[in-house]
């Protein structure tokens, strides 16, 4: 399946695809207290990477997300804006996030109006919304310029934080009365394709929209999450974790696959390669739904992922970051030829975990090839 990010243009702006060289700029944007005051607070470099990748993963899974906003006159990055719908979100949202130095120039209204036009033209919705903090006067002004009407407040939880926002709305009927039209697509950028791998019983494949529900569901299981994120995740947090993993493919050119069972097409879980910002190295990792444990699927898919890594990437070593108490995953690591390495602590999602780095070198991988499992 080919997935495309459309390129849109206004009189002064270009809404374009994300690029790897946008990351350092994005880190600075996410660290600005004024910019982030009403949208989750400042982020460190590691969390910024997850948001960066997750924004791109949203394109893979939903077919819409935020664009980078670029000024035509000089190519300056102004911020990001676009169309999002997180899991459990109250509707399809048009949002914006611009650098402080560009506030007050009408850029947010200009770009958001175009994003809103694109949303109504491409998405089967009767209205679009904008979730805005009651104290965020600047964004309220933008919403009014777009023709949005203030609706009821809603309370949401993200990253363990509960907050209330006002939902500003524009109906399709009201949009049509404005005389707005579908925007012209100035160009497209293809999202990097995800290779397909088959084993005896499994298919490691691209991510699809229908994978969202089972992915979110298994991350609500206490046993599945005990040694990965520490506790069952809310649908919102499981969704954000998933989008970052999917966007990993675009940023780094490799990542976690969706794993499907051949015999019945069931979604089994995610297995593959993982190396986000701040990680100790390139990892082969696995997380399966509880009903699929004990069948050898993790070993089968992890071995295929490991082969892919050594065959296609210029690496000398792979590792698996495993909680010190996670005996089942330690057994998988041993089966694929990894040996127990150094103990350390990893911080993820605001929690710190004692882990061991199980490792396999290219030399050992080559020596084991062709040996019985």
Secondary structure, 3 states (H helix, E strand, C coil): CCCEEEEEECCCEEEECCCHHHHHHHHHHHCCHHHHCCCCCCCCHHHHHHHHHHHHHHHHHHCCCEEEEEECCCCCEEEEEEEECCCCCCCCEEEEEECHHHCCCCHHHHHHHHHHHHHHHHCCCCEEEEEECCCCHHHHHHHHHCCCEEEEEEEEEECCEEEEEEEEEEEHHHHHHCCCCCCCCCEEEECCCCCCEECCCEEEECCCCCHHHHHHHHCCCHHHHCCCCCCCCCHHHHHHHHHHHHHHHHHHCCCEEEEEECCCCCEEEEEEEECCCCCCCCEEEEEECHHHCCCCHHHHHHHHHHHHHHHHCCCCEEEEEEECCCHHHHHHHHHCCCEEEEEEEEEECCEEEEEEEEEEEHHHHHHHCCCCC
